[in-house]
């Protein structure tokens, strides 16, 4: 998978979770299902971490599928990244401007790193060939 597709998949994962959160909080806010999701101890960053560690072991030979799932896992982690600072500053959440800005700044840094890594791997491969 190209770096651009990897970044796009990660971005679409972020968009999906943010839209689901916005729609869910408006439409399903009063339902027991929504309240149970908000109050459980599981977060999708935990699933994202599992995906990042387990998928490369399982899908060694299926590079495109592996990269697609790794991009989704990365998006899941980035989506909840602002909660690293939540104990120190209650403004860091999905529903605050500072939290949303932090999330997308982290995504921008992540994107630059992916582009640089993919370019570095590509240029090393070309140098090795000849």
For each residue, the residues with C-beta under 8 A, 3 or more apart:
1: 5 6 9 63 64 67 68 71
2: 5 6 118
3: 6 7 114 115 117 118 119
4: 7 8
5: 1 2 8 9 67 71
6: 1 2 3 9 10 67 70 71 114 118
7: 3 4 10 11 71 110 111 114 115
8: 4 5 11 12
9: 1 5 6 12 13 68 71 72 75
10: 6 7 13 14 71 72 74 75 78 107 110 111
11: 7 8 14 15 75 107 111
12: 8 9 15 16 75
13: 9 10 16 17 71 72 74 75 76 79
14: 10 11 17 18 75 78 79 103 104 107
15: 11 12 18 19
16: 12 13 19 20 75
17: 13 14 20 21 44 75 76 79
18: 14 15 21 22 79 94
19: 15 16 22 23
20: 16 17 23 24
21: 17 18 24 25 94
22: 18 19 25 26
23: 19 20 26 27
24: 20 21 27 28 29 34 37
25: 21 22 28 29 34
26: 22 23 29
27: 23 24
28: 24 25 31 33 34
29: 24 25 26 34
30: 34
31: 28 34 35
32: 35 36
33: 28 36 37
34: 24 25 28 29 30 31 37 38
35: 31 32 38 39
36: 32 33 39 40
37: 24 33 34 40
38: 34 35
39: 35 36
40: 36 37
41:
42: 46 47
43: 46 47 80 83
44: 17 47 48 76 79 80
45: 48 49 76 77 79 80 81 83
46: 42 43 49 50
47: 42 43 44 50 51 73 76
48: 44 45 51 52 72 73 74 75 76 77
49: 45 46 52 53 73 77
50: 46 47 53 54 73
51: 47 48 54 55 69 70 72 73 76
52: 48 49 55 56 70 73 74 77
53: 49 50 56 57
54: 50 51 57 58
55: 51 52 58 59 66 69 70 73
56: 52 53 59 60 66 70
57: 53 54 60
58: 54 55
59: 55 56 62 63 65 66 69
60: 56 57 66
61:
62: 59 65 66
63: 1 59 66 67
64: 1 67 68
65: 59 62 68 69
66: 55 56 59 60 62 63 69 70
67: 1 5 6 63 64 70 71
68: 1 9 64 65 71 72
69: 51 55 59 65 66 72 73
70: 6 51 52 55 56 66 67 73 74
71: 1 5 6 7 9 10 13 67 68 74 75
72: 9 10 13 48 51 68 69 75 76
73: 47 48 49 50 51 52 55 69 70 76 77
74: 10 13 48 52 70 71 77 78 110
75: 9 10 11 12 13 14 16 17 48 71 72 78 79
76: 13 17 44 45 47 48 51 72 73 79 80
77: 45 48 49 52 73 74 80 81
78: 10 14 74 75 81 103 106 107 110
79: 13 14 17 18 44 45 75 76 94 103
80: 43 44 45 76 77 83
81: 45 77 78 84 102 103 106
82: 85 86 92 93 94 98 99 102 103
83: 43 45 80 86 92 93
84: 81 92
85: 82 88 89 92 102
86: 82 83 89 90 92 93
87:
88: 85 92
89: 85 86 92 98
90: 86 93
91: 96 98 99
92: 82 83 84 85 86 88 89 96 98 99 102
93: 82 83 86 90 96 99
94: 18 21 79 82 99 100
95: 99
96: 91 92 93 99 100
97: 100 101
98: 82 89 91 92 101 102
99: 82 91 92 93 94 95 96 102 103
100: 94 96 97 103 104
101: 97 98 104 105
102: 81 82 85 92 98 99 105 106
103: 14 78 79 81 82 99 100 106 107
104: 14 100 101 107 108
105: 101 102 108 109
106: 78 81 102 103 109 110
107: 10 11 14 78 103 104 110 111
108: 104 105 111 112
109: 105 106 112 113
110: 7 10 74 78 106 107 113 114
111: 7 10 11 107 108 114 115
112: 108 109 115 116
113: 109 110 116 117
114: 3 6 7 110 111 117 118
115: 3 7 111 112 118 119
116: 112 113 119 120
117: 3 113 114 120 121
118: 2 3 6 114 115 121 122
119: 3 115 116 122 123
120: 116 117 123 124
121: 117 118 124 125
122: 118 119 125 126
123: 119 120 126 127
124: 120 121 127 128
125: 121 122 128 129
126: 122 123 129 130
127: 123 124
128: 124 125
129: 125 126
130: 126
